[in-house]
């Protein structure tokens, strides 16, 4: 390294006589009116710098400044001087890259090691640059160095060009080389506010967030300085610091009230804050605190503790599809899949609805398709609940609801199973078991991202899609090019009812006609002439008492059992329904009589969590489960406005309330800002007055005597005689008969 530096110093120290106008790291730029300049038959299209000079041969080697560094080009110095004198090139000042300005001592340990290693590799080349510049790419010193260090020649060139580009500074090799040697790191520019939009913003369409800039950061620091200042009057919480900062830094205008208004209102000024999209919110301020202070935030406020992540006690059970199933109804499988058929609307002709989701339930023992359900909703517990109800309800009612009543003779009424294998996509531990617990059905979970635990339901999907895949022009293939093209959507033909009938034909064929050659019939079934057809297997098993299905439920009982499961928190002031976007409280006389809502004794929990069921479309009533009994609870009268409304309607009602109060939010903020400002002004004025009048020190006994004296000098409200004309001063009394004097009517004996 010392040889390189000394060589460079000697080269800079050589006296240049004829070549004095050209020096190392001089920069040259093209004239404004020219796009290309030719020097020594070399084409120059961009700004260049001199990285090496051979005085004996009269050559200068120029390297590009912009873009990826390339091998320097060789030009005659005389020609270069002529181009400058003819104004084809403009000579600039000595060029210095950003990396060359960084001292070696300021590099971190990794950068120092990297720089030293790279310089050691190219040291022999730097000491003899002529051998590099006067040789071809494939021959000479570069090839030798690359072979010695087991590197590519391109890597050696990148090290060398980056070193020359930076003015032979060792620190430059600690940074990027090649295309990164002179690249500019993009600066992140915020073009939209950070964070989620508020609920009000979604409803009103008015942006309530601000893009944080450097001015906001300085204001945040000012707020923290107020808090760290300490002492009396200093904000004690982050929210108070924010509230103190806002009127000082984000006031659009301050209106000074005249003496009369100030006397009436008790305030000296009224502050109008900037709109919400021009001032940061408290949550943006808090986010900056968390990013800036990190763990020190706890020490700064000492009341907030980081939120710990909750981990579920149960991560799902491992499925066991290959258990010994000995009868129909012992085990069902349910799953969903996107049905690859573009569907049209039944109500608006020609309106495309995309691909629906298909739910199917299948019996493991007989391979019988218990039922299916089509929906355009996203896969969820809600849709899974609808699918179970659709597949287990009365066959006649189900077939009539989907326009397939003529297929009733071909369907067998199946009851709930003992066990049902489900997917983790829609079911999880907190929702699945309570959903089917009242039916007496046990839930088995499949392994994540594995269909091996539900092989029979996975295979039936292919069966149900097989016909449409080969016959329908509106069937969307599984390949990516087919899905990206809209050919299937352009040729959509079927609506949902037509698709139901098409699936019905597939299921009837599978249940009543398709032979399962892999099924192993029992000896008695073979002797009875049973075929390996799912419907025949189910019928024979039921008739021979081999069915494991649970009792068939009435549609009303089944629906009640499948209503959404929720949780309530039984509190002293009411029964709170959890998991809703609104705060909903209920009253239940039976629960109150149990004593759960009594005031808890010391050390006992203040609330008790119970399970319940509710109708999402009408939350005016819920059914609470307590000690294997169901108690009906009614919504509190404060929330009667939500009666008969579903979640969407309740949200719309709340949105309307937000719209009604939109202007009030700004007025509240203005009033709050004025409150803080006037409070500070009052304290400041009181301090000035006390300085002028002085303070009389008193003992506790003297303070009590002073209070008695002050109380005796102050008239109590009841001691002041009311003014007879006080009402007439406030109201004209022309149309107010209540202000008329009472007329006494003489008493007359009418006996």
Helices and strands as residue ranges (DSSP letters): H 2-13, E 26-30, E 37-39, E 42-44, E 48-54, E 59-64, E 73-76, H 77-85, E 89-94, G 99-101, G 104-106, H 109-127, H 129-133, H 141-148, H 153-165, G 170-174, G 178-180, H 199-204, H 214-229, H 238-249, E 251-256, H 259-265, E 269-273, G 276-278, H 282-293, H 296-301, E 331-344, E 352-363, E 369-375, H 381-392, H 395-401, G 405-410, E 419-422, H 429-437, E 442-445, G 452-454, H 455-471, H 480-484, H 487-490, E 494-495, H 496-512, H 523-527, H 534-543, H 555-561, E 564-570, E 575-577, E 584-587, H 589-593, E 608-615, E 618-626, E 629-635, G 637-642, H 647-660, H 662-693, H 700-713, G 717-719, H 726-730, G 737-739
